[in-house]
């Protein structure tokens, strides 16, 4: 979370008892389909595996979400973990003196710390689809800053991912690319985007290439500086080299050097060359934009165009 620009990893987190999971699961699925970034434990099984859950969940419920929806019930009042989540959420609400906790009720059980005067949604008369609509309305228009959609279905289509296994793999890799971009400076991102946007994709899926002199002119910086910047992001998996250009029809001057770029995710379980996915992410995120607005979206890390719902929402906003 970056409090400076009010961006959060999640639009909201859900705090509930296991006995009420059926309702909450239906809600979480509806929220994801609307482009809402929701923390729901079943979506985070890999993330939670092996973590110190006490400290990790405290961070999520206190710092990483814009809102916290609490599902009050007799079961909620009896569980140790829900008590921990509620206390973390209340700490955030007290610290910021702002509207953060959004209570809902399955019954009239009194839960410590939740005042009866606070407005709530009665789930006995509110189905998941209706609660989803209310939450979307409550969140309102969201600033597209550091945004990656929960279900990037337009990206799946671009890379030909059809089954659930393939889609999951693309989702994991694309989110890793997004996190990699978050670790980069604005100058590094801009250079990388310009390479992907002006490159020749003929050598995909392994690599892309671009005339180094053309890149120099686009960036307005020296070749030496371009090389220094690219060397600085090698730790993030970007492998670059320069090769001689070959143009048999060139009548003036020598063949210009060509910059070759690859992106590798160095992961034990899924490591490999994912240059094609990185290229498709940038291409899809800027589809239909002029160069200026495409760059603006990329520099904000706004990847709403990777999903159908958020693309249509953006076009009608």
Phi, psi and omega per residue, in radians:
X1 nan 2.473 3.067
X2 -2.118 1.788 -3.080
X3 -1.154 -0.353 -3.117
X4 -1.127 -0.639 -3.140
X5 -2.085 0.277 3.065
X6 0.994 0.677 3.025
X7 -1.763 2.489 -3.117
X8 -2.278 2.741 3.093
X9 -1.186 -0.629 -3.138
X10 -2.149 2.562 2.996
X11 -1.266 -0.599 3.043
X12 -2.793 2.741 3.031
X13 -2.038 2.699 -3.083
X14 -2.010 2.250 3.116
X15 -2.071 2.051 -3.013
X16 -2.685 2.847 3.049
X17 -1.543 2.600 -3.091
X18 -1.007 -0.558 -3.125
X19 -1.135 -0.345 -3.113
X20 -1.789 0.275 -3.013
X21 -1.101 -0.629 -3.065
X22 -0.983 -0.806 3.127
X23 -1.150 -0.801 -3.053
X24 -1.157 -0.658 3.113
X25 -1.081 -0.762 3.123
X26 -1.095 -0.687 3.106
X27 -1.135 -0.823 -3.110
X28 -1.037 -0.731 3.122
X29 -1.102 -0.701 3.119
X30 -1.156 -0.706 3.141
X31 -1.114 -0.751 3.127
X32 -1.072 -0.687 -3.127
X33 -1.157 -0.333 3.110
X34 -1.692 0.173 3.101
X35 1.424 0.213 3.129
X36 -1.454 2.247 3.105
X37 -1.478 1.823 -3.018
X38 -2.033 2.390 2.997
X39 -1.541 1.980 3.099
X40 -2.390 2.226 -2.920
X41 -0.948 -0.611 -3.127
X42 -1.201 -0.395 3.072
X43 -1.434 -0.217 -3.014
X44 -2.092 0.539 -3.084
X45 -1.067 -0.756 3.134
X46 -1.191 -0.744 3.139
X47 -1.049 -0.670 -3.071
X48 -1.458 -0.313 -3.066
X49 -1.116 2.079 3.092
X50 1.481 -0.114 -3.128
X51 -1.345 2.750 2.913
X52 -1.339 1.706 -2.989
X53 -1.111 -0.553 -3.113
X54 -1.059 -0.873 -3.107
X55 -1.342 -0.635 -3.103
X56 -1.179 -0.786 3.130
X57 -1.189 -0.579 3.064
X58 -1.046 -0.732 3.135
X59 -1.139 -0.727 3.141
X60 -1.121 -0.895 -3.034
X61 -1.334 -0.276 3.138
X62 -1.803 -0.456 -2.966
X63 -2.271 -0.503 -2.858
X64 -1.708 -0.053 -3.107
X65 -2.122 2.660 3.112
X66 -1.318 -0.710 3.080
X67 -2.338 2.775 3.043
X68 -2.194 2.105 3.086
X69 -1.691 2.125 -3.126
X70 -1.880 2.298 -3.099
X71 -1.825 1.605 -3.059
X72 -1.329 2.385 3.106
X73 -2.890 3.045 3.087
X74 -1.104 -0.565 3.110
X75 -1.231 -0.701 -3.122
X76 -1.045 -0.707 -3.084
X77 -1.205 -0.295 -3.046
X78 -1.737 -0.156 -2.982
X79 -1.692 2.436 -3.140
X80 -1.199 -0.756 -3.069
X81 -1.220 -0.636 3.091
X82 -1.159 -0.586 3.084
X83 -1.122 -0.717 3.101
X84 -1.105 -0.789 3.133
X85 -1.097 -0.753 -3.130
X86 -1.101 -0.743 -3.141
X87 -1.111 -0.690 3.105
X88 -1.119 -0.761 3.130
X89 -1.129 -0.700 3.141
X90 -1.170 -0.606 3.089
X91 -1.051 -0.733 3.102
X92 -1.120 -0.796 -3.111
X93 -1.088 -0.697 3.136
X94 -1.227 -0.660 -3.105
X95 -1.165 -0.696 -3.049
X96 -1.674 -0.211 -3.088
X97 0.888 0.746 -3.072
X98 -2.354 2.825 3.112
X99 -1.207 1.961 -3.111
X100 -2.296 -0.813 -3.113
X101 -1.478 2.213 3.087
X102 -1.975 1.732 -3.072
X103 -1.404 2.512 2.975
X104 -2.269 2.794 -3.061
X105 -2.345 2.296 2.944
X106 -1.550 -0.428 3.127
X107 -2.710 -2.966 -3.041
X108 -1.723 0.333 3.141
X109 -1.045 2.335 3.099
X110 -1.464 2.229 3.139
X111 -2.007 2.213 -3.112
X112 -0.947 2.373 3.081
X113 1.584 -0.265 3.117
X114 -1.796 1.838 -3.091
X115 -1.186 2.474 3.141
X116 -1.213 -0.269 -3.133
X117 -1.467 -0.159 3.135
X118 -1.351 2.308 -3.131
X119 -1.103 2.455 -3.118
X120 -2.439 2.950 3.049
X121 -1.847 2.246 -3.132
X122 -1.484 1.941 -3.075
X123 -1.335 -0.189 3.100
X124 -1.222 -0.350 3.135
X125 -2.179 0.173 -3.085
X126 -2.216 1.837 3.113
X127 -1.209 2.837 -3.107
X128 -0.952 -0.693 -3.107
X129 -1.119 -0.646 3.125
X130 -1.254 -0.702 3.091
X131 -1.105 -0.662 3.086
X132 -1.022 -0.800 3.128
X133 -1.059 -0.735 -3.138
X134 -1.138 -0.685 3.137
X135 -1.161 -0.767 3.112
X136 -1.036 -0.719 3.118
X137 -1.171 -0.685 3.141
X138 -1.129 -0.772 3.138
X139 -1.150 -0.671 3.104
X140 1.221 -2.996 3.114
X141 -1.034 2.233 -3.082
X142 -1.820 2.356 3.074
X143 -1.092 2.245 -3.110
X144 -1.449 1.258 3.114
X145 -2.157 2.182 -3.089
X146 0.896 0.919 -3.095
X147 -1.991 2.184 3.022
X148 -2.210 2.164 -3.037
X149 -1.170 2.551 -3.136
X150 -1.070 -0.623 -3.125
X151 -2.216 1.606 -3.096
X152 -1.405 1.184 -3.005
X153 -1.160 -0.527 3.103
X154 -1.202 -0.576 3.066
X155 -1.200 -0.724 3.094
X156 -0.953 -0.784 -3.104
X157 -1.128 -0.701 -3.111
X158 -1.108 -0.693 -3.083
X159 -1.653 0.038 3.078
X160 1.325 0.448 3.099
X161 -1.433 2.068 -3.039
X162 -1.963 -0.908 -3.116
X163 -1.362 2.911 -3.140
X164 -1.054 -0.652 -3.128
X165 -1.137 -0.780 3.134
X166 -1.144 -0.740 3.138
X167 -1.109 -0.711 3.118
X168 -1.092 -0.741 -3.137
X169 -1.099 -0.767 3.122
X170 -1.120 -0.693 3.132
X171 -1.092 -0.766 -3.129
X172 -1.115 -0.811 -3.116
X173 -1.155 -0.752 -3.097
X174 -1.163 -0.609 3.089
X175 -1.214 -0.572 3.072
X176 -1.155 -0.687 3.080
X177 -1.095 -0.726 3.102
X178 -1.055 -0.788 3.115
X179 -1.142 -0.588 3.079
X180 -1.115 -0.740 3.108
X181 -1.098 -0.608 3.130
X182 -1.107 -0.453 -3.120
X183 -1.481 -0.043 -3.054
X184 -1.739 2.715 3.048
X185 -1.362 2.894 3.123
X186 -1.055 -0.710 3.135
X187 -1.101 -0.748 3.138
X188 -1.133 -0.761 3.124
X189 -1.076 -0.812 -3.081
X190 -1.048 -0.750 3.120
X191 -1.108 -0.770 -3.138
X192 -1.100 -0.775 3.133
X193 -1.071 -0.732 -3.127
X194 -1.123 -0.617 3.082
X195 -1.106 -0.846 -3.116
X196 -1.157 -0.630 -3.073
X197 -1.350 -0.416 -3.086
X198 -2.029 0.110 -3.063
X199 -1.389 2.955 2.962
X200 -1.667 2.167 -3.093
X201 -1.599 0.221 -3.017
X202 -1.068 -0.455 -3.085
X203 -1.694 0.133 3.042
X204 -1.140 2.625 0.245
X205 -1.524 -0.066 -3.039
X206 -1.380 -0.637 -2.980
X207 -2.816 2.887 2.968
X208 -2.200 2.791 3.111
X209 -2.478 2.756 -3.119
X210 -2.634 2.515 3.067
X211 -1.076 2.171 -3.048
X212 -1.143 -0.593 3.104
X213 -1.201 -0.660 3.076
X214 -1.092 -0.770 3.130
X215 -1.088 -0.679 3.101
X216 -1.047 -0.720 -3.135
X217 -1.227 -0.670 3.116
X218 -1.115 -0.769 -3.067
X219 -1.407 -0.438 -3.080
X220 1.202 0.565 3.113
X221 -2.396 2.856 -3.090
X222 -1.230 2.751 3.070
X223 -1.065 -0.662 3.141
X224 -1.071 -0.716 3.134
X225 -1.194 -0.701 3.094
X226 -1.013 -0.780 -3.136
X227 -1.125 -0.674 3.127
X228 -1.115 -0.745 -3.134
X229 -1.122 -0.781 -3.124
X230 -1.166 -0.614 3.076
X231 -1.113 -0.563 -3.123
X232 -1.234 -0.337 3.139
X233 -1.838 0.216 3.114
X234 -1.112 -0.522 3.128
X235 -1.180 -0.285 3.135
X236 -1.659 0.154 3.044
X237 1.754 0.056 -3.126
X238 -1.571 2.029 -3.139
X239 -1.851 2.142 -3.081
X240 -2.203 2.540 2.989
X241 -2.631 2.867 -3.120
X242 -2.067 2.313 3.109
X243 -2.209 2.826 3.128
X244 -1.217 2.441 3.061
X245 -1.419 2.636 3.137
X246 -2.255 2.024 -3.127
X247 -2.494 1.694 -3.059
X248 -1.150 -0.383 -3.112
X249 -1.556 -0.058 -3.111
X250 -1.193 2.211 -3.102
X251 -1.857 -0.282 -3.111
X252 -2.189 2.263 3.056
X253 1.374 3.123 -3.137
X254 -1.642 2.752 3.066
X255 -0.981 2.372 -3.099
X256 -1.440 2.528 3.108
X257 -1.124 2.609 -3.104
X258 -2.003 2.282 3.060
X259 -1.564 2.257 3.129
X260 -1.988 2.311 -3.079
X261 -2.225 2.389 3.005
X262 -2.305 2.645 3.010
X263 -2.117 2.125 3.125
X264 -2.009 2.312 3.011
X265 -1.657 2.025 -3.091
X266 -1.558 1.384 3.138
X267 -2.083 2.484 -3.137
X268 -1.114 -0.730 -3.039
X269 -1.518 -0.642 -3.042
X270 -2.269 0.367 -3.099
X271 -1.091 2.612 3.118
X272 2.815 -3.045 3.131
X273 -1.537 1.989 -3.114
X274 -2.126 0.638 -3.136
X275 -1.028 -0.694 -3.101
X276 -1.092 -0.746 3.135
X277 -1.139 -0.738 3.109
X278 -1.040 -0.754 3.131
X279 -1.110 -0.754 -3.129
X280 -1.178 -0.599 3.103
X281 -1.070 -0.864 -3.123
X282 -1.134 -0.744 -3.109
X283 -1.142 -0.761 -3.125
X284 -1.196 -0.680 -3.093
X285 -1.160 -0.372 -3.105
X286 -1.938 0.082 -3.092
X287 -1.040 2.234 3.104
X288 1.508 -0.140 3.116
X289 -1.616 2.687 2.903
X290 -1.269 2.945 -3.062
X291 -1.058 -0.687 -3.107
X292 -1.111 -0.861 -3.099
X293 -1.265 -0.529 3.058
X294 -1.118 -0.784 3.099
X295 -1.102 -0.692 -3.136
X296 -1.066 -0.774 3.117
X297 -1.111 -0.745 -3.118
X298 -1.146 -0.720 -3.130
X299 -1.191 -0.462 3.033
X300 -1.420 -0.072 -3.015
X301 1.009 0.779 3.099
X302 -1.702 1.830 -3.113
X303 -1.961 0.607 -3.121
X304 -1.079 -0.464 -3.083
X305 -1.305 -0.026 3.054
X306 -1.349 -0.201 -3.122
X307 -2.155 2.490 -3.109
X308 -1.083 -0.831 -3.047
X309 -1.080 -0.856 -3.089
X310 -1.275 -0.453 3.032
X311 -1.132 -0.840 3.139
X312 -1.138 -0.661 3.117
X313 -1.117 -0.719 -3.135
X314 -1.166 -0.648 -3.105
X315 -1.235 -0.446 -3.093
X316 -1.795 0.032 -3.134
X317 -1.482 nan nan
